[in-house]
Structure formats: structure tokens, C-alpha cells
Amino acid sequence: MKILFVEDNEDDLMLLQHEIKNAGIYFDSAVAQTKEEFEEALKVFQPEIILSDYSLPHFDGITAFTIARKMSPHIPFIVISGTIGEENAVELIKSGLTDYAVKDKLFTVAPKIKRALKEVEEKLEKHVADEKLKLQNEKLFEIAFLQSHQVRRPVANLIGIGDLFNYKDPCDPLNVELMERMKVCVKELDGVIAEIVQKTESIKDIQHYWDAKV
């Protein structure tokens, strides 16, 4: 896991890293103390989660959160501070902050990290599922569009044959020819329907494949 810490206090940083390691979370890390360092870390280090102090001498958690939402909106962002206050934390969560923790209860950080990463994974799975469904619907529409005129042709022929059929004299020699034509049209229609079913089943196979992957 790659964690970006926004922290200027070395002791607080060491305590936080120690607590995370004790929870069995193995990670690489980068530290940012200024806006420039933070933006650079987002581009180069590309963290999977951000843990930020609320207030720094030359930077602050709210600014970092705003930047992260613009540059990397999918990355979980957790504020860890002793000065944020419950009311401010609630307002930040309403605006999209993943979570927050206080520095005198660092034991809560690791579970929050695990929960945040699980939520990201679930969102990614949902996105994949949505894209898969979109692709499936597009393929079905394509099949319906391309095959519709092929269905119309034999159906139109059958209707035309029905109009020509001499119902008053079933023994009319013309009726024999019309029946043969009708058989040809029915076979053609059956073939078109079979092709549509086959393509639809192929799409279902793709769906089952992606279901297994997800």
C-alpha cells in the first residue's frame, strides 16, 4: 500500500506509522508538508490513501483535501488531528472527506484505512459492473438493429404470399407454388432467429466471464 502523509511533526508521524504497522498494514510512504510537495506527491508517488493533519505551519488539511478532490478524486482522504473538532469533521465528511480520527486515539486509524480501501474496491467493482452492463446493452441494441431488417424481409414475404393465396379454391395449382415459397420464407426466418439467439448467448457468455472476474 502507498500512503501519503501530510504531517510536519516527526513524533506524531512516527507514532502514526508505528500504529499502522502494528495493525499488520505494510506500506510505502511519502511525506508532504507544503502545497507544492503535496501536489508533486500526488503526481509522482501516486498514493492509494492520504492521511493528513488538519493544520500545518505552511499548509492545512482542508486545502490538501480540496486539491486531492480535483487531482485524484478516487483516493481516500482521512484527516488525523487533535484540533479539527467534531463539527468541522462532520462538515468535511459531508463535502466528501472519507473519514477522520483524533491523534489521542490512533488505534482507530488502521480500521478506518481498511474500511476506506474496501469502499474504494467496492466502487471499482461497481464501475466495472456498470461498464459491463452498458457494453452488453450496446451489443444487444446493435444485434436488434442489424437483424431487424433481416426479420422483416421473410415476414413481409409471408404476408405477401398470404395475400396471393386462393382460399376459395384450395386446389388451385398456384397455391402449391405459394406453399413452397412459404416454406422457404419460414426457413429463412428460422435461420435469422437462430442467429440472433446465438449472438445473444455469446453476450451472455461474456457477461458470465466478467461476473467471474469481478
N, C-alpha and C positions, 0 to 999 in steps of 0.2 A: 504494500500500500504506500502511496505517496501523500504525505501530509505537509501542507504549507502552514507554518506557524507565523502568526502576526503578533510578535511579542518582543519587548525591549528589556525585560527583566530576566537576567540569566538564571537566577534562582528559581523563579516561577516556571521558566521554560524547562529546567532540569526536572523539577517536581512533576510537571505535567507529562513529560516524556517517560519518566520512570513509572508513573501510574498507568500509562497506556501499555508499556511493555509488560508490566506485571499482570495485565489482563490478557496476555497472550496475543497481543496485536503486534505484528512485526511490520516495520515501516522504514522507508527512506524519508528524509525530511529536508525542507528548506525553510529559512527564516527571513522574514521581511520586517523592516522597522520604518520604512518610508513608502510613500506612494509609488515612487519610481521602482524601488526594489520589489514591491508587490506586483506591479504590472509586468515587470520583467519575469518574475517567478511564474506568473500565470501563462506567459507565452513559452518560456523555455523549460521550466520544471514540470509544468502541466500536472498539477496536483489532482488527487482523487477526492480530497476533502480539505477544507480550510478551517483552522482553529484560530480564532482571533481574540486578542484582548480588546476591551471596549475602548480604552483610552491610552494613547501613547504620546510621548512628548512632541513628535513630529508627524503623527498620523493618528487615525482613530478607526474603530471597528465599523462604524456606520459608513464612512467613506469607502473603506475596503469592501464592505458588503455591496454598496452601490456599484462599484467598479466591477466586482465579480459577477453581478447580475447582468451587466452589459457584455462583458467579455466571455464569460463561461457560466451561463445561467444554470447548467445542469449540475454543477459542482455543489455538494452540500456545504453549508456555511454555519458553523457553530461559534457563538460568542462565549468566551470564558472570562469572567471578570468578577470583581468584588464590588464594582461601583455601578453596574448597569441599572439595577433596580427592577422590581417586578413589573411595574407599569411600562417602562421603556422596553423591556424584553417582550412583553405581550404585543406592543405596537409593532416591534420589528418582526415578530413571527407573523403577524397579520400581513405585513408587506412582503413576506416570502422567506424570512430567516428560517433556517432548518430547525435550530434549537439553541438553547443557551444553558450555561452552567456557571456556578459561582466557584471562586477559587478555594474557598474553605471546604468544598465538597467535591474534590477532584475525582473521587471514586465513582461519580456519576457520569464522567466523561466517556469512558470506554463503552458502556452500554448505549450511550447516545450516538457514538460513532458507528457502532454495529447496526443500530436501527436506521440511521441515516443512509448508510451504504445499501442496506436491504431495500429501502424505499427507492433508491436510485435504480437498483437492479430490477425491481418490480415495474418501475416506469419504463425502463428499456424494453422489458418483455412485452409490456402492453403496446409500446410503439411498434415493435416488430410484428405483433399480432394484428394491429390496426393496418399496417402496411401490407401484410399478407392478405387480409380481407379485402383491402382496396384493390390489390392486384387480381385477386380471384374474381371480384365483381367486374373489373375491366375485361378480363378474359371471357367471362360469361356473356357480357354485353357484345363483345366482338364476335363470339360464336353466333349469337342470336341475329346480329346484324348481317353477317356474311351468309348465313344459311337461310335467312327468311325468304329471299327471292328464289332459292332452290326449292323451298317447300311450296311456294306459290305456284310455280310452273306446273308440277303434276296435279296440284289441286285444281288449277284453272282448266287443265286438260280434262280432268274428270267431270267437272261441271259442264264443259262444252260437249263431252260425249253424252252426258245425261240429257242434254237438250236435244241432241240428234236422235236419241233412241226412240224407236217406233213402238210405243206402248200399246197401240191399238192392234198391231199385228206382230206379236212376239216372234212369229216365224219369218218375218221379213229378213232376207239374206243380209241386208245392211247391218242388222243387229248383231250378227255373228262377227262381222269385222269390227264393230264398235266394242264388243265384249273383249276381243283380242287386244284392242288398243287400251281398253280399261285395265286389263291385266298388266300391260307394260307400264302404265302410269302408276298403278298400285305398287309394283316392284320398285319403280324409281323413287316413289315417296317413302317406301320402307327403307331403302338404302340411305336416303337423306337423313331420316330419323335415326337410323343406326349410327351414322357418322356423328350426328350431334351428341348422341348418348356417349359415344366413345370419347369424344373430346371433353365432355363434361366429367366423365370418370377420370380422365387424365388430370384435370384440375383438382379433383378430389384427392388423387394420389399425391399431388404437390402439397395440398393442404395437410394431409396426414404426415408428410415428411417434415413440414415446418412445425407441426404440433409436437412431433417427437424431438425436434431440435430445441424448441422452447421449453 
